[in-house]
Amino acid sequence: MIPGTSSARTAAAGQPLDGGSVRSDAGFGPRLITPLLLGSVLNPINSTMIATALASIGTDLHVGAAQTAWLVACLYLASAIGQPAMGRLADLFGPRRVFMAGLVLVGAAGLVGTFVPQLGWLIASRVLLGFGTSAAYPSAMAMLRAESRRLGRETPRTVLGLLSLAGLSSAAVGPVLGGLLAATLGWRAIFAVNIPLAAVTLVLAALWLPGGKPAVDTAPRPGGGSATDGAPAADPSAAGSAPGHRARSASLDPVGLALFTGTLVTAMLFLLQLDRPHWWLLPLVAVLGAALVRWELRRPSPFVDLAMLTRNRALTTTYLRHGVAYLVVYCVMYGYAQWLEDAHGMSAFTAGLIMLPMSVAAAVCSLLGARTRGIRAPLIAAAALLVAGSAVLLLTGHHTSTALLLLGAVLFGLPQGLISTANQAAVYAQAPAGGMGSAAGLQRTAQYLGAITAASLIGLFYGDRATDAGLHDLAAVVGVLSLALLVLTAADRALRVRRG
């Protein structure tokens, strides 16, 4: 077992999922899994679907790559804030309620993006999408752990693999779907598609997901202790009382959330202008970050449990590894697609087809990763593949053959699947009791911080148009980061044992 793993068999068997009635025939069956999987695809499909439409949006709105990069970065910024916030809300108020509220936001975002085609409103739509889609993944992880506790057995690795596959398979569809919609119905259709997706998922969630009060997670914490030791788990008996509502509202830590948001926003504003850096933002980032640390360390129930992260080094290392890996992946996912259109002269749809093997390879590897018992070997293999992919990009130019272009996409797709499944399993094992939603949300925060940084690097190296020189500069940075990831993974002692 990974250090910090807690067995669901030590929990109170028979506890209903999310406080609902016990359904002994349900288990990890389709009625629970289907709406969770559908909800979990909304964030990744919106992340990748826009990749092959950025050039069209820029042309129609008369803006360059540096401006359209905001459409990428703002969704990830909103998601970086929204994932831990929604996870915390799921831990406090119940994952089903948070899951469904997020779907309502997704539908509203689709309406804004469809009917108000101006850059400012599109950015607002992407922010709403970021917050709305952030509810699904941490809520799903919280529901799975609750079902594990109810049944008295651990969540099957294959179920976690399906959750990972849902995100990766939607990422596989995203670039092609975005290119197809942009080429046929216009780029506004990539916003409109969220309306029916959110509506269908909302209906299934209302019909199939159990409701009720948030359940207490009594599983032991990594390193000992119980869910009551500063965990954000709520007391179901207090759910209907005003004091109970006030206690959970206080546990959300709005001041910590505001400081966390301010730190991320100012850091993003600096990163998005790396070609003309606003150096005055760095002291502001430092001040807000210091205030965040000071406040959170003094809170009995902080928004970001920094003390827990200090103690739980395995989980902290997993977040770092996940963020660096996705920084590399997103540099290629967005930078490669834009280069194919600008420098190689491909249409949005053709660029999407070239990118398809990347996401298909990621989806296939997520299934293979779900069948492995170990975590360290898949992660080392993934880092090595990223290094190889970086070398291929350094040899790529606008006269490169289609075969080599496809090879580059595959070399970055294979590790994405391994990284997603293995790091998800690590977070599930290492998360503290009572905080599965928050821990899962912070995992996605690390991923989105990588995406924000990737968008910044793309804007820095490409400027108004992607060129071969810009791609090679990006590939050099990606190669260095991949080597660092390989060293970090190989040196992580927490990964040197197999999951039981």
N, C-alpha and C positions, 0 to 999 in steps of 0.2 A: 504493500500500500504506500502511496505517496504520503510523506509526513504532512499531517494536518487533515487527512481524510477521515470523515466521520461516517459511520455506517448507519443507514436508516433502520437497521434491525434493532438498534439500541433505543430507537424512539418509541413513542407510545403508539402501538399498533391500534388501528381502528379509528384514529382521528380523521374526521371527514375533511375532504379537500375544500379549503377556503371556508370552512365552517358549515358546509352543506351536509345533506344526509349521506350516510354511508351507502355506497353502491358496490357491493362485493363483486359484481360482474363486470364492472367498468375497467379497472386496471389501467393500463396504458393503451387503451383501445382507440378506435377511430373517432369516437365521439369527443374524446378529450383532445386527441392529437390534431385532427383536421383543422379546426379553427385556429389552433396555436400555430400550425405551419403556415396557413394562409396569412395570418397577421404578420408572421415573421418575414415574409417575402417583401413586404411593402417598403421597408427601408432600403434593402439592397437593390431592389428593382428600380427605385427612384434614384439611387446613387449612380447606377451604371447606365440607365436608360438615356440620361441626358448627355452621356459622353459623345455619342455620334450625332447629336443635334446642336452642339455648341457652335459649330461653324455656321450653321443655318441661322441660329438665333443672332449671332454676331452680325451676319450679313443683313438680316431684316431690320435689326435695331441700330445698325451703323455703329457698332462698338467692336473693340479688338479683343484678343485673347485675355488680356489682363483684366478687362471688365467682365467678360463672361465667366472668368474664374470665380467671381463672387457667387455665381449660381451653384457652383460646386462647394465652395468653402462655407457658405452660410448654412446649407443643410447640415454639414458636418459639425459646424459650431453649435447649431441648435440641438443636434443629436448628442454631441459631447456633454452639453448641459442637461439635456432632457433624459438621457438614459439613466444616470444615477438618480435624478429627481423622480422619474417615473418608477424606478425600482424601489426607491424609498417609500413612495406613496403605496406601491403594491404591498410592501412589507407591513405598512401601517393600516391601510384601509381595505386590503383584499385585492388580489391580482385581477379578478374578473372585472371589477368596477373600473380599474385603471385601464385595462385592456380595451374595454368598450368605449370609454371616453376618448382614448387615442384614435379610435376608428372614426369618431365624429369629426375630430380635427382634420384627419386625412381627407375626408369628403369635402370639408369646407375649403381646404387648401386647393383641391382639384378645381373647385368652382372659381376661385380667385385667379388661378393660373390660366384657366381656359378663356375667361371672359374679359380679362384686363391685361392685354399683351404689351405691357411697358416694363422696362427693366426693373424699376423700383418695385412694382407690384409683383413681378416674377420672383424677385428676391424675397418679398414678404410671403409669397406662396411657398417658397422652398423652406423658409423658416418654420411656417406652420407644419409643413410636411415633416421637418426634422423632429419637432416636438411630438406630433401625432404618431409617427411611426416608431418613436422611441419607447412607446408603452409596451409593444408586443414582446420583445425578446426578454427583458427582465421579468415581466409578468409570466411568460411561459416557463422560464426557469424556476420561478417561485412555485408555480402550479405543479410542475414535475416533482419538485422536492416534497411538496405537501402530499402528493399522491404516493410518493415513495414512503413517507412516514405513515400514511394511512394503511398501506398494504404491508408494512413491516419488511420491505426489501428495497434494495437500491434500484434506482432508475437504470434500466438496461442501457449499456453503452450504445446499442443500435438506435435507441430512441433519441439520445443526444445527437447521434450521427444524423438522424433524419432532420432534426432542428437545424443542424449545420448545413445539411444538403439543401434544405429549403431556401436558405439565404444564397448559397452558391449557385443553385440551379436557376434562381431568379436573376442572379448576376449574369448567368450564361445567356438568358433570354434578353436581358436588358439592352445591351448594345445593338443587337439585331432588331429588337422591337422598336427601340428608339429611332434607328435608322429607317426602318420601314414606315413608321408613323410619320416621321419628318418628310420622307420622300413622297408619300401618298396623300395624307390628310393634313400635313403641315405640322410644325413642331409643337403647336399648342395642344395637339392630341396627346403628347406625353404627359401633360398635366391632367387632361380630361379622363384618361384611363383610370385614374385613382378613384373616380366617383363610383363606378360599378364595383371595382375591387373592394372598396371599403364597405359598400352596402351589403354585398354578399357575405363578407366576413362578419359583419355586425349581426346579421340575421342568424348565422350559424352559432355565433358566440352566445346570443340570447337564448337560443334553443338548447344548446348542448353543454355549455360550460356551467358548472355548479356555482351557485352564488351563496351569499351569506356573509358572516363576519370573518375577519381575518383570523387565521389559525396561528396558535403559538408554536414556534419551532423549538422543540425541546431537545433536539439533537445536540451532542456535545460540541463545543467550539474546538477549533484546532488549538492544540496546546493545553486543553483542559478548560473547565468552566462550563457554564450553562448559558442558555439563551437569555437569561435574565441579567447576566453580567454586562450591563451597558448595551445590550442588543436592542434594535429598534422594534422587536416584536411587540405586538399589541395584546392586551388582555381582552379576549372575546367578551367576557362578562361586562366589560365597561363600554362595549361598542355602542350601546344604545343610550348611554348617559351623556349629559353635557360635559361633566368632568372628563369622561373618556375621550370625547372629541377634542377637548382643549389639550389634553395630554398628548394626543397623537399629533395635533397641529404644532405643539411646541417641539415634539420630537423631530418634525420635519426640518427644524433649524433654518428658518428663513434668512437669518443674517448670514449664516454659513453659505447658503445657496447664493445670496446676493454677492458675497465676496468671491465665491467660486466663479460665478458668471462674469463679474468684472475682470477678474484675472485672465480668464480665457478670451474675453472680447478684446481687451487691450493687447494681449499677445497676438491674436489673430490680425488685428489692425497693423501691427508692426510687420508680421510675416508676409502679409499680402502686398506690401510695398517694399520688398527687398531690393528692387531696382532703384528706388528712391527712398531709402529708409528714413523713417521719422524717429530719430534717436531719442527724442524726448519721451517716447512711449516706454522705453526700457526701465527708467526709474519708476514710472507708474506701475508697471508690471511687478517690479520688485516690492514696492510698498504694499500693493494689494495682496501679493502672495504672502508676504510676511504677516499681514493682518489676518489672512485666512488661516495660516498655521497657528498663530497665537490664539485666535478665537476657537478653532476646532479642538486644540489640545486642552482647553479649559471646559469644554462642553461635556456633560455626562452622556449625551446622545447626539454626537455631531453628524452633520450632513456627510462629511468625508471623515471616516474614522482613521485619522493619521496615526494614532497610537497603535491601533490594530495592524495597520500596514507596516509599521516599524517592527512589531513583534512577528507578524506573519510574513517573513521575508520571501518564502516560496511564492505566495500570492503576488507580492509586489514585483518580484522578478518576472512572473508570468505576464503581468501588465506591461512591463517594459519590453519584454520580448514580443508581445503581441503588437504593441504600438510601432516598434521599429520595422517589424515584418510588413505591416500594412502600409507604412510609409513607402516602402519599396514597391509593394504591389500597386498602390494607387498612382505612384509616379508613372508606372508603365501603363496602367489601365487607361488613364486620361491622356498622358503625354504621347503614348504610342498611337492612339486613335486619332488624335489631332494632327500628329505628324503625317500619318497616312493620307489624310485629306489635304493638308497644306502643301507638303513637300512632294508627296507621291502622286498627287492629283486624283485621288480616289473620291468617289461619291460617298455620302454618309452611309448608304446601305452596303456598299462594297467594303468600306472600312469596318462596318459591323460584322460582316462575314469573316474578315481576316481576324478579328478579335474573338470570334465565336470559339475557336479551339482553346483559347485561354480559359474561358469560363467552363467549357465542357470538361476539360482536363481537371479543373478545380472540383467540379461536381463529382467526377469519377473517383478522384483521390479522397474526397471526403467520405465516400462509402467504404473505400479500402481502409482509411484511417479508423473508421468506426468499428472495424473488425479486429483491430490490433489491440493487444492488452497493454503494451508499453506506450510511453509518451515520448521519451527521449530520442529514440531512433528515428521516428517520423519527423521530428523537429530538426534533427541534424541533417537528414536527407533533404528537407525543405530548404534549409539555409544553403546547402551545397548547390542545389538546383538554381537558386537565386543568383549565386555567383556565376554559374555557367550562363544563365540568361543575360546577365550584364555584359559578359564577354561577347555574346552574339550581337547585342545592340551596338557595341562599339565598332563592329564590322559592318553595320547596316547603313545603307545610303539610299538616295531616291532612285537609284538604278538597280537596287537589290531585287533578286528573283522572288517570286511569290512563295516558293518553297522555303526560303530562308526567313521570310517574313512570318510564315506560319510556324516555323520552328521557334522563333523568338517568342511568339504568343504562347505556345505550349510550355516552354521552359519556365514561364512565369505563372502558368495556370496550375501545373502539377503541385508546386509547393503551397499555393494558396489553399488548396483542399486539405493538405496535411496540417498546415498551420491552424486553420479554422477548427478542425475536429480535435486536434491534440490540445490546443490551448483552452478550448471550451471544456474538455474533460478535466483539465488541470484546475480551472476555476471552480467547477462543480465540486471537485474533491477538496479544494483548499478554502472555500468560502466559509465564513463564520456562521454559527447557528443563528437563526433569526434574521439573517441579512443576505439571503440568497439573491433577492431582487436587486439590492444595492450593489452587491459584488458583481453580478452579471452586468449591471449598468455601467460600472466603472471599467469593466473589460471593454465594453463598446466605446467608452470615452477614450481609452487609450488608442483604440482603432481609429476613431474619428480625429483625434489629435494628429495621428499619422497622416490622415487624409488631408487635413488642413495644411499641414506642412508640405505635403506633396503638391497641392494646388499652388502654394507659394513658390516652390522651386520651379514648377512649370512656367509660371508667369515670369520668373526671373530669367530663365534660360531661353524662353521662346519670344518674349516681348509681344509684338502684334502678330507675329506669324512664326509657325514652327519651321525650322530648317534642319539640315543634316548636322551642322555644327551644334545647334541647340540640343538635338537628340544625343549627340556624343557627350556633351557636357553632363547632361542628365544621367546618361548611362555610367559615367565615371563616378558620380556621387552615389548612384544606386549600388555600384560594385563595392565601394568602400563600406557602405552600410551593410551590405550582405555579408561581407567578411567579418564585420563586427558582430553581426547576429550569429554567425557560425561559432565564433569564440564564446559569446555569451551563453549559447545553448550548451556547448560542450562542457563548460565550466560549472553549470548548474547542478549541484549535487542532489537537489530535491527530485531530479528527473532520473536518477540512476537506479531506481527501483521500479518494478512493474506494478501496475494496478492489479489488485486482487480480484 
